[in-house]
């Protein structure tokens, strides 16, 4: 003999599931919106606090040392990326913090082995020859040119900066050489 579940219990379970889905969607949307505001505010604060862009050595980087870090509103930042051709700028946080904000995955820009992970770059905006600058928190500017765009698992020997740009379904590797 089969037991039947009353219809109102199934309807109640459906309403609870729908409500949970709506709650999670709203929470995710608010977290992303707050992260974008945090990133914008951090970029403004960084630009106010760091010295003017300098071609001279303000901070002599060492590949064996970590990059200098500036704490803003509880997040640690190492600098920001500028892409003049697309008029785009976004902050780069140290290895932890808000998962929506770009982060320094490993390495050291001054040591020529920096790896950044970001969702701030649109795949359609990236091409070989694109100029990318990284400005550290001491105002030292590092200029790069995109040399290779490919799969995230590819190995690129001559890259001084690697950016992993994350999209909805895939991640691309943007390998940059010094300008």
N, CA, C and O of each residue as an XYZ file, in Angstrom:
716
protein
N       0.833     -1.167      0.000
C       0.000      0.000      0.000
C       0.887      1.243      0.000
O       1.777      1.393      0.837
N       0.630      2.104     -0.931
C       1.407      3.341     -1.065
C       0.801      4.427     -0.208
O      -0.417      4.591     -0.137
N       1.694      5.175      0.450
C       1.216      6.326      1.233
C       1.218      7.551      0.371
O       2.152      7.767     -0.401
N       0.214      8.340      0.484
C       0.152      9.591     -0.260
C       0.545     10.732      0.671
O       0.146     10.789      1.834
N       1.345     11.636      0.111
C       1.726     12.829      0.859
C       0.678     13.885      0.555
O       0.380     14.166     -0.606
N       0.126     14.462      1.601
C      -0.896     15.490      1.371
C      -0.344     16.630      0.518
O       0.816     17.015      0.667
N      -1.156     17.158     -0.356
C      -0.768     18.211     -1.291
C      -0.259     19.456     -0.585
O       0.675     20.101     -1.063
N      -0.858     19.800      0.543
C      -0.424     21.033      1.219
C       1.007     20.924      1.722
O       1.699     21.939      1.803
N       1.485     19.699      2.070
C       2.875     19.523      2.499
C       3.808     19.749      1.312
O       4.841     20.403      1.455
N       3.459     19.222      0.154
C       4.270     19.443     -1.046
C       4.296     20.920     -1.432
O       5.341     21.441     -1.823
N       3.167     21.585     -1.325
C       3.111     23.020     -1.628
C       3.969     23.794     -0.634
O       4.688     24.716     -1.018
N       3.897     23.423      0.636
C       4.698     24.099      1.670
C       6.189     23.902      1.405
O       6.971     24.845      1.526
N       6.583     22.687      1.046
C       7.992     22.423      0.733
C       8.428     23.253     -0.479
O       9.534     23.794     -0.484
N       7.587     23.360     -1.491
C       7.888     24.170     -2.669
C       8.052     25.644     -2.329
O       8.963     26.303     -2.829
N       7.181     26.155     -1.489
C       7.260     27.569     -1.077
C       8.549     27.822     -0.297
O       9.206     28.844     -0.492
N       8.908     26.889      0.586
C      10.150     27.042      1.366
C      11.364     27.016      0.437
O      12.286     27.816      0.594
N      11.363     26.102     -0.522
C      12.479     26.020     -1.475
C      12.575     27.288     -2.314
O      13.669     27.809     -2.529
N      11.446     27.781     -2.784
C      11.428     29.021     -3.568
C      11.923     30.198     -2.740
O      12.718     31.007     -3.217
N      11.458     30.292     -1.509
C      11.896     31.372     -0.615
C      13.392     31.313     -0.357
O      14.063     32.344     -0.339
N      13.918     30.102     -0.157
C      15.359     29.948      0.064
C      16.151     30.376     -1.161
O      17.183     31.037     -1.039
N      15.673     30.003     -2.331
C      16.349     30.402     -3.571
C      16.371     31.906     -3.742
O      17.397     32.478     -4.110
N      15.244     32.552     -3.477
C      15.171     34.017     -3.582
C      16.101     34.665     -2.568
O      16.790     35.632     -2.891
N      16.129     34.145     -1.348
C      17.015     34.683     -0.309
C      18.479     34.578     -0.735
O      19.234     35.540     -0.596
N      18.885     33.414     -1.255
C      20.278     33.230     -1.680
C      20.637     34.138     -2.853
O      21.745     34.671     -2.906
N      19.718     34.315     -3.784
C      19.958     35.209     -4.918
C      20.164     36.640     -4.435
O      21.102     37.314     -4.861
N      19.296     37.100     -3.551
C      19.409     38.476     -3.031
C      20.702     38.640     -2.249
O      21.387     39.653     -2.391
N      21.047     37.647     -1.420
C      22.279     37.731     -0.633
C      23.509     37.794     -1.541
O      24.418     38.585     -1.289
N      23.550     36.984     -2.580
C      24.668     36.992     -3.529
C      24.761     38.337     -4.242
O      25.849     38.893     -4.389
N      23.624     38.853     -4.680
C      23.588     40.151     -5.369
C      24.111     41.247     -4.451
O      24.916     42.075     -4.876
N      23.667     41.265     -3.203
C      24.116     42.293     -2.261
C      25.605     42.157     -1.960
O      26.303     43.165     -1.849
N      26.102     40.930     -1.828
C      27.539     40.726     -1.591
C      28.372     41.251     -2.753
O      29.393     41.904     -2.538
N      27.943     40.971     -3.984
C      28.679     41.459     -5.149
C      28.612     42.979     -5.243
O      29.609     43.621     -5.573
N      27.457     43.558     -4.960
C      27.312     45.008     -4.987
C      28.209     45.650     -3.930
O      28.874     46.649     -4.202
N      28.226     45.079     -2.727
C      29.087     45.604     -1.668
C      30.557     45.455     -2.030
O      31.360     46.339     -1.730
N      30.916     44.356     -2.667
C      32.309     44.151     -3.080
C      32.716     45.181     -4.128
O      33.829     45.705     -4.083
N      31.827     45.473     -5.068
C      32.129     46.483     -6.087
C      32.316     47.846     -5.440
O      33.231     48.582     -5.810
N      31.461     48.197     -4.477
C      31.607     49.475     -3.775
C      32.902     49.500     -2.975
O      33.599     50.515     -2.944
N      33.225     48.384     -2.329
C      34.469     48.294     -1.561
C      35.671     48.483     -2.486
O      36.615     49.196     -2.147
N      35.632     47.841     -3.655
C      36.733     47.959     -4.611
C      36.870     49.395     -5.120
O      37.981     49.916     -5.214
N      35.740     50.035     -5.449
C      35.781     51.429     -5.920
C      36.333     52.349     -4.850
O      37.162     53.212     -5.139
N      35.879     52.172     -3.606
C      36.353     53.017     -2.509
C      37.833     52.768     -2.238
O      38.585     53.704     -1.966
N      38.250     51.506     -2.311
C      39.657     51.180     -2.084
C      40.536     51.821     -3.155
O      41.612     52.334     -2.847
N      40.091     51.795     -4.393
C      40.858     52.411     -5.483
C      40.999     53.911     -5.251
O      42.088     54.461     -5.412
N      39.926     54.569     -4.879
C      39.967     56.011     -4.596
C      40.927     56.295     -3.445
O      41.756     57.201     -3.530
N      40.812     55.524     -2.377
C      41.676     55.723     -1.206
C      43.138     55.466     -1.557
O      44.019     56.221     -1.146
N      43.399     54.397     -2.322
C      44.775     54.101     -2.723
C      45.382     55.243     -3.513
O      46.518     55.649     -3.266
N      44.615     55.761     -4.469
C      45.125     56.852     -5.297
C      45.423     58.091     -4.465
O      46.335     58.852     -4.786
N      44.655     58.296     -3.397
C      44.903     59.438     -2.522
C      46.142     59.223     -1.653
O      46.855     60.175     -1.338
N      46.393     57.979     -1.271
C      47.459     57.692     -0.323
C      48.821     57.400     -0.943
O      49.849     57.686     -0.330
N      48.844     56.835     -2.149
C      50.144     56.482     -2.730
C      50.763     57.688     -3.423
O      50.054     58.588     -3.874
N      52.087     57.701     -3.503
C      52.751     58.800     -4.207
C      52.384     58.794     -5.692
O      51.859     57.810     -6.211
N      52.663     59.885     -6.347
C      52.386     59.985     -7.789
C      53.140     58.883     -8.525
O      54.193     58.432     -8.075
N      52.595     58.458     -9.652
C      53.263     57.430    -10.454
C      54.707     57.861    -10.662
O      54.995     59.031    -10.915
N      55.580     56.918    -10.552
C      56.990     57.239    -10.647
C      57.717     56.200    -11.476
O      57.546     54.997    -11.277
N      58.516     56.668    -12.390
C      59.344     55.743    -13.162
C      60.598     55.408    -12.376
O      61.278     54.424    -12.668
N      60.902     56.228    -11.379
C      62.065     55.953    -10.546
C      61.696     54.915     -9.491
O      60.516     54.644     -9.264
N      62.676     54.355     -8.868
C      62.433     53.301     -7.892
C      62.052     53.881     -6.541
O      62.908     54.369     -5.803
N      60.786     53.827     -6.222
C      60.326     54.228     -4.898
C      60.483     53.036     -3.968
O      60.891     53.178     -2.815
N      60.156     51.872     -4.481
C      60.265     50.631     -3.711
C      61.102     49.661     -4.517
O      60.695     49.231     -5.596
N      62.241     49.323     -4.010
C      63.086     48.353     -4.698
C      62.584     46.967     -4.333
O      62.836     46.476     -3.233
N      61.885     46.350     -5.246
C      61.306     45.039     -4.995
C      62.352     43.951     -4.996
O      63.403     44.076     -5.624
N      62.056     42.899     -4.294
C      62.924     41.739     -4.206
C      62.036     40.513     -4.391
O      61.026     40.369     -3.703
N      62.401     39.647     -5.300
C      61.579     38.474     -5.597
C      61.400     37.577     -4.372
O      60.441     36.809     -4.307
N      62.303     37.665     -3.408
C      62.206     36.833     -2.216
C      61.313     37.439     -1.134
O      60.986     36.766     -0.157
N      60.919     38.691     -1.297
C      60.101     39.360     -0.291
C      58.694     39.567     -0.814
O      58.453     39.570     -2.021
N      57.779     39.737      0.110
C      56.405     40.025     -0.284
C      56.287     41.477     -0.714
O      57.115     42.319     -0.365
N      55.259     41.746     -1.465
C      54.999     43.110     -1.906
C      54.511     43.941     -0.722
O      53.951     43.392      0.226
N      54.716     45.258     -0.766
C      54.187     46.104      0.302
C      52.661     46.082      0.266
O      52.058     45.968     -0.801
N      52.052     46.191      1.430
C      50.607     46.058      1.560
C      50.042     47.282      2.277
O      50.637     47.799      3.222
N      48.886     47.730      1.807
C      48.165     48.841      2.428
C      46.800     48.328      2.853
O      46.056     47.781      2.039
N      46.467     48.505      4.134
C      45.174     48.042      4.620
C      44.152     49.164      4.506
O      44.376     50.281      4.974
N      43.024     48.844      3.871
C      41.925     49.800      3.700
C      40.634     49.092      4.081
O      40.255     48.101      3.456
N      39.968     49.594      5.092
C      38.689     49.038      5.551
C      38.738     47.530      5.785
O      37.806     46.812      5.424
N      39.809     47.060      6.378
C      39.925     45.651      6.721
C      40.444     44.757      5.608
O      40.606     43.554      5.815
N      40.706     45.311      4.436
C      41.251     44.533      3.320
C      42.677     44.997      3.050
O      42.988     46.181      3.175
N      43.534     44.060      2.681
C      44.930     44.369      2.384
C      45.124     44.450      0.874
O      44.805     43.508      0.149
N      45.646     45.579      0.403
C      45.848     45.807     -1.029
C      47.328     45.983     -1.336
O      48.087     46.531     -0.536
N      47.728     45.498     -2.532
C      49.117     45.633     -2.967
C      49.259     46.691     -4.053
O      50.379     47.087     -4.376
N      48.159     47.157     -4.622
C      48.200     48.170     -5.668
C      46.974     48.087     -6.548
O      45.930     47.574     -6.146
N      47.119     48.603     -7.762
C      45.996     48.531     -8.688
C      46.484     48.409    -10.125
O      47.620     48.752    -10.453
N      45.592     47.913    -10.962
C      45.849     47.718    -12.390
C      45.223     48.873    -13.154
O      44.107     49.300    -12.856
N      45.952     49.371    -14.139
C      45.443     50.381    -15.077
C      45.543     49.817    -16.489
O      46.585     49.294    -16.884
N      44.459     49.925    -17.242
C      44.479     49.542    -18.656
C      44.014     50.773    -19.426
O      42.813     50.968    -19.614
N      44.956     51.606    -19.876
C      44.605     52.884    -20.497
C      43.688     52.771    -21.723
O      42.789     53.593    -21.896
N      43.910     51.759    -22.573
C      43.114     51.635    -23.799
C      41.632     51.405    -23.525
O      40.788     51.801    -24.329
N      41.308     50.775    -22.409
C      39.908     50.509    -22.069
C      39.411     51.426    -20.959
O      38.266     51.319    -20.522
N      40.280     52.331    -20.505
C      39.943     53.260    -19.431
C      39.454     52.515    -18.186
O      38.488     52.919    -17.539
N      40.145     51.417    -17.870
C      39.748     50.571    -16.752
C      40.822     50.589    -15.677
O      42.016     50.537    -15.969
N      40.380     50.663    -14.436
C      41.264     50.587    -13.275
C      40.558     49.743    -12.224
O      39.347     49.852    -12.034
N      41.330     48.899    -11.542
C      40.746     48.127    -10.451
C      41.828     47.759     -9.441
O      42.976     47.514     -9.809
N      41.446     47.724     -8.152
C      42.420     47.409     -7.111
C      42.763     45.926     -7.086
O      41.990     45.082     -7.538
N      43.945     45.631     -6.546
C      44.389     44.250     -6.381
C      44.694     44.053     -4.907
O      45.558     44.721     -4.337
N      43.970     43.127     -4.305
C      44.189     42.855     -2.892
C      45.260     41.794     -2.703
O      45.607     41.062     -3.630
N      45.773     41.729     -1.485
C      46.736     40.693     -1.152
C      46.013     39.361     -1.199
O      44.820     39.339     -1.502
N      46.663     38.271     -0.919
C      46.194     36.927     -1.199
C      44.891     36.498     -0.526
O      44.434     35.385     -0.790
N      44.295     37.274      0.285
C      43.036     36.877      0.913
C      42.103     38.068      0.929
O      42.482     39.154      0.490
N      40.919     37.891      1.414
C      39.973     39.000      1.500
C      38.685     38.687      0.785
O      38.182     37.565      0.839
N      38.159     39.681      0.117
C      36.885     39.545     -0.562
C      37.075     38.762     -1.861
O      37.887     39.162     -2.695
N      36.354     37.667     -2.055
C      36.565     36.838     -3.244
C      36.158     37.510     -4.558
O      36.540     37.034     -5.627
N      35.400     38.591     -4.505
C      34.959     39.264     -5.726
C      36.008     40.261     -6.224
O      36.055     40.561     -7.417
N      36.847     40.775     -5.321
C      37.866     41.758     -5.671
C      39.116     41.030     -6.184
O      39.485     39.983     -5.653
N      39.762     41.580     -7.210
C      40.971     40.986     -7.778
C      42.001     40.764     -6.682
O      42.085     41.532     -5.723
N      42.792     39.689     -6.841
C      43.782     39.411     -5.796
C      45.115     38.983     -6.390
O      45.192     38.456     -7.500
N      46.148     39.228     -5.618
C      47.498     38.766     -5.938
C      47.534     37.292     -5.562
O      47.512     36.942     -4.382
N      47.590     36.447     -6.556
C      47.521     35.000     -6.311
C      48.840     34.480     -5.754
O      48.866     33.651     -4.844
N      49.935     34.985     -6.321
C      51.261     34.580     -5.851
C      52.308     35.472     -6.490
O      52.013     36.242     -7.404
N      53.522     35.361     -6.003
C      54.632     36.085     -6.603
C      54.740     37.529     -6.177
O      54.133     37.970     -5.201
N      55.536     38.248     -6.948
C      55.870     39.627     -6.636
C      56.077     40.360     -7.960
O      56.894     39.941     -8.781
N      55.355     41.430     -8.166
C      55.465     42.190     -9.419
C      56.899     42.687     -9.606
O      57.447     42.606    -10.705
N      57.505     43.200     -8.537
C      58.866     43.720     -8.629
C      59.866     42.621     -8.970
O      60.879     42.884     -9.618
N      59.594     41.409     -8.544
C      60.477     40.291     -8.831
C      60.250     39.688    -10.209
O      60.980     38.786    -10.622
N      59.232     40.185    -10.930
C      58.963     39.696    -12.275
C      58.272     38.345    -12.315
O      58.386     37.609    -13.295
N      57.549     38.021    -11.242
C      56.848     36.741    -11.216
C      55.458     36.868    -10.581
O      55.001     35.962     -9.885
N      54.803     37.989    -10.827
C      53.494     38.236    -10.239
C      52.375     37.501    -10.964
O      52.357     37.414    -12.192
N      51.441     36.975    -10.176
C      50.268     36.301    -10.720
C      49.035     36.906    -10.067
O      48.890     36.871     -8.845
N      48.146     37.462    -10.888
C      46.929     38.116    -10.403
C      45.724     37.354    -10.919
O      45.707     36.879    -12.055
N      44.723     37.246    -10.069
C      43.466     36.589    -10.427
C      42.367     37.648    -10.389
O      42.228     38.362     -9.396
N      41.579     37.753    -11.473
C      40.571     38.806    -11.535
C      39.356     38.400    -12.360
O      39.429     37.534    -13.233
N      38.259     39.043    -12.060
C      37.057     38.929    -12.893
C      36.719     40.314    -13.454
O      35.647     40.511    -14.026
N      37.631     41.265    -13.288
C      37.406     42.649    -13.705
C      37.721     42.902    -15.179
O      37.409     43.971    -15.703
N      38.333     41.931    -15.846
C      38.704     42.105    -17.252
C      37.748     41.295    -18.110
O      37.564     40.098    -17.894
N      37.149     41.952    -19.075
C      36.285     41.265    -20.021
C      37.146     40.638    -21.109
O      38.067     41.277    -21.618
N      36.855     39.392    -21.467
C      37.638     38.692    -22.487
C      37.690     39.482    -23.792
O      38.705     39.473    -24.489
N      36.600     40.160    -24.118
C      36.539     40.896    -25.389
C      37.432     42.133    -25.395
O      37.719     42.676    -26.462
N      37.870     42.585    -24.235
C      38.721     43.781    -24.140
C      40.213     43.473    -24.228
O      41.029     44.388    -24.330
N      40.569     42.206    -24.189
C      41.979     41.823    -24.126
C      42.480     41.373    -25.498
O      41.819     40.612    -26.203
N      43.660     41.863    -25.852
C      44.287     41.464    -27.111
C      45.806     41.571    -26.957
O      46.303     42.289    -26.090
N      46.525     40.852    -27.802
C      47.979     40.919    -27.755
C      48.424     42.320    -28.140
O      47.932     42.891    -29.114
N      49.358     42.870    -27.372
C      49.826     44.232    -27.592
C      49.158     45.249    -26.676
O      49.550     46.416    -26.664
N      48.158     44.826    -25.911
C      47.460     45.715    -24.977
C      48.413     46.145    -23.866
O      49.137     45.316    -23.315
N      48.418     47.434    -23.535
C      49.241     47.961    -22.451
C      48.524     47.802    -21.123
O      47.350     48.148    -20.993
N      49.242     47.273    -20.138
C      48.711     47.105    -18.787
C      49.760     47.634    -17.823
O      50.942     47.310    -17.941
N      49.325     48.447    -16.871
C      50.240     48.956    -15.844
C      49.782     48.474    -14.478
O      48.585     48.385    -14.204
N      50.745     48.168    -13.634
C      50.466     47.856    -12.234
C      51.141     48.934    -11.408
O      52.338     49.177    -11.564
N      50.391     49.580    -10.533
C      50.944     50.617     -9.659
C      50.887     50.070     -8.242
O      49.805     49.804     -7.718
N      52.061     49.899     -7.615
C      52.050     49.372     -6.252
C      51.709     50.486     -5.269
O      51.602     51.650     -5.655
N      51.542     50.135     -4.022
C      51.073     51.121     -3.046
C      52.094     52.196     -2.719
O      51.762     53.191     -2.074
N      53.337     52.006     -3.158
C      54.347     53.049     -2.984
C      54.450     53.960     -4.201
O      55.286     54.862     -4.230
N      53.608     53.732     -5.203
C      53.597     54.587     -6.376
C      54.471     54.112     -7.511
O      54.507     54.755     -8.560
N      55.178     53.011     -7.341
C      56.036     52.474     -8.394
C      55.154     51.876     -9.483
O      54.282     51.051     -9.214
N      55.399     52.309    -10.719
C      54.599     51.845    -11.844
C      55.385     50.819    -12.641
O      56.544     51.041    -12.992
N      54.744     49.694    -12.922
C      55.330     48.617    -13.719
C      54.509     48.513    -14.999
O      53.304     48.266    -14.946
N      55.148     48.697    -16.139
C      54.446     48.694    -17.420
C      54.670     47.369    -18.152
O      55.791     46.871    -18.246
N      53.575     46.818    -18.665
C      53.607     45.539    -19.348
C      52.844     45.628    -20.659
O      52.039     46.534    -20.874
N      53.117     44.665    -21.527
C      52.388     44.494    -22.789
C      51.901     43.048    -22.827
O      52.656     42.126    -22.519
N      50.647     42.853    -23.202
C      50.113     41.498    -23.319
C      50.836     40.804    -24.468
O      50.824     41.279    -25.604
N      51.457     39.685    -24.162
C      52.248     38.933    -25.137
C      51.539     37.658    -25.584
O      51.765     37.170    -26.691
N      50.681     37.123    -24.718
C      50.031     35.854    -25.014
C      48.693     35.777    -24.292
O      48.574     36.191    -23.139
N      47.698     35.249    -24.974
C      46.387     35.000    -24.379
C      46.042     33.557    -24.683
O      46.054     33.144    -25.843
N      45.733     32.783    -23.647
C      45.445     31.375    -23.892
C      44.819     30.680    -22.714
O      44.260     31.312    -21.818
N      44.919     29.387    -22.730
C      44.329     28.542    -21.697
C      45.054     28.741    -20.373
O      46.259     28.990    -20.343
N      44.314     28.629    -19.292
C      44.904     28.851    -17.974
C      45.971     27.829    -17.614
O      46.791     28.085    -16.731
N      45.980     26.679    -18.276
C      46.947     25.627    -17.961
C      48.229     25.724    -18.778
O      49.178     24.981    -18.530
N      48.268     26.628    -19.745
C      49.465     26.783    -20.571
C      50.629     27.307    -19.733
O      50.426     28.026    -18.755
N      51.839     26.943    -20.122
C      53.042     27.434    -19.461
C      53.698     28.468    -20.370
O      53.973     28.199    -21.539
N      53.944     29.652    -19.814
C      54.571     30.730    -20.576
C      55.869     31.085    -19.869
O      55.854     31.519    -18.717
N      56.989     30.902    -20.551
C      58.301     31.039    -19.927
C      58.737     32.483    -19.699
O      59.334     32.779    -18.664
N      58.459     33.383    -20.627
C      59.023     34.736    -20.531
C      58.104     35.753    -19.863
O      58.444     36.935    -19.829
N      56.972     35.349    -19.340
C      56.018     36.289    -18.743
C      56.536     36.840    -17.419
O      57.049     36.102    -16.577
N      56.389     38.151    -17.255
C      56.758     38.821    -16.002
C      55.525     39.074    -15.131
O      55.636     39.282    -13.923
N      54.353     39.052    -15.763
C      53.078     39.195    -15.063
C      52.080     38.279    -15.750
O      51.936     38.303    -16.972
N      51.401     37.480    -14.962
C      50.347     36.625    -15.502
C      49.041     37.013    -14.817
O      48.964     37.106    -13.592
N      48.029     37.236    -15.631
C      46.701     37.572    -15.107
C      45.766     36.453    -15.516
O      45.640     36.142    -16.700
N      45.114     35.849    -14.542
C      44.086     34.864    -14.817
C      42.752     35.592    -14.780
O      42.285     35.993    -13.714
N      42.141     35.760    -15.946
C      40.857     36.457    -16.060
C      39.754     35.413    -16.032
O      39.705     34.516    -16.874
N      38.869     35.544    -15.053
C      37.812     34.570    -14.863
C      36.526     35.036    -15.512
O      36.103     36.179    -15.339
N      35.918     34.145    -16.254
C      34.616     34.413    -16.856
C      33.583     33.477    -16.260
O      33.848     32.790    -15.273
N      32.404     33.453    -16.863
C      31.324     32.613    -16.352
C      31.678     31.124    -16.416
O      31.454     30.394    -15.450
N      32.217     30.680    -17.523
C      32.438     29.247    -17.703
C      33.911     28.868    -17.821
O      34.247     27.686    -17.748
N      34.795     29.850    -18.002
C      36.200     29.498    -18.184
C      37.104     30.609    -17.656
O      36.659     31.708    -17.325
N      38.379     30.276    -17.593
C      39.411     31.219    -17.178
C      40.461     31.261    -18.283
O      40.875     30.225    -18.803
N      40.887     32.480    -18.632
C      41.969     32.602    -19.605
C      43.216     33.136    -18.906
O      43.139     33.788    -17.865
N      44.340     32.844    -19.497
C      45.619     33.339    -18.999
C      46.079     34.472    -19.906
O      46.115     34.341    -21.130
N      46.429     35.581    -19.278
C      46.957     36.720    -20.020
C      48.404     36.893    -19.561
O      48.660     37.347    -18.446
N      49.328     36.535    -20.414
C      50.744     36.608    -20.084
C      51.317     37.914    -20.602
O      51.161     38.249    -21.776
N      51.979     38.650    -19.721
C      52.517     39.973    -20.080
C      54.031     39.989    -19.922
O      54.591     39.358    -19.025
N      54.674     40.730    -20.819
C      56.108     40.955    -20.735
C      56.328     42.426    -20.391
O      55.417     43.246    -20.505
N      57.551     42.746    -19.967
C      57.857     44.135    -19.633
C      57.839     44.985    -20.876
O      58.246     44.544    -21.951
N      57.372     46.193    -20.728
C      57.293     47.134    -21.846
C      58.651     47.754    -22.087
O      58.801     48.578    -22.989
